């Protein structure tokens, strides 16, 4: 299996996990303010990564100079890049969490997935990168699919604007991650991102008002969000985007509203009619077409974890 194929499969897993979070976050939004939800989610993710961090560091032979390697934990560049991506992440997660307070899980997922359009435009305008023709052919299908999915939701509400802001910020994250993914080993880089969001969310929470522990009913969903939908997805995404271009990744992420629709139906009873079903099918077709594109991207010979 090629590095690119592995990367695609990892990003599909990430997308499926993300799709499950919309219904969970919408339910948690009734129990916790946005800042509290993000802080506890990322604190749990940070704790979940600790055993893996300790395990990989114990496997490293003493005196091998690992701390002086470009991927070493003490490198200033690692924490600088991790903080920059963490800032993009908290902007994305924050706007998405706020959006879910006033719009449906389905609709928030559909608008968030507009990053599928923003990423290629960002690359063309800012970096003057040429996109393969197959990707340009897949984009209109993805846009049409997202339009049908969004139309299913009815009149615009305030949460939709926050969801659009999430699409913009997450497009920035995807493009920035592509540039930085192969600079550092996956695990330290993931930990730096997650810890950065935790610190930023703590500041946001402290500025928002009194701090309190989440209610008992919130801990189960928070554990799922922190371990599976944050720690695992951030690590897998960091590894996957080493061999998949930002433009291709954005089209894979367009599957998110499809999986979100399925999870939202099962978990909280939100339904989508024939327009939504057709839109979801178009998004799937666009994603398949994107994988037939011969998009140039530097592949790494191996994936460093520690």
Buried (B, 14 or more C-beta within 10 A) or exposed (E): EEBBEBBBBBBBBBBBBBBBBBBBBBBBBEBBBBBBBBBBBBBBBBBBBEEBBEEBEEEEEEEEEBEEBEBBBEBEEBBEBBBBBBBBBBBBBBBBBBBBBBBBBBBBBBBBBBBBBBBBEBBBEEEEBEBBEBBBBBBEBBBBBBBBBBEBBEEEBEBBBBBBBBBBBBBBBBBBBBEBBBEBBBBBBBBBBBBBBBBBBBEBBEEEEEEEEBEEEBEEBBBBBBBBBBBBBBBBBBBBBBBBBBBBBBBBBBBBBBBBBBBBBEBBEBEBEEBBBBBBBBBBBBBEBBBEBEBEBEBEEEBBBB
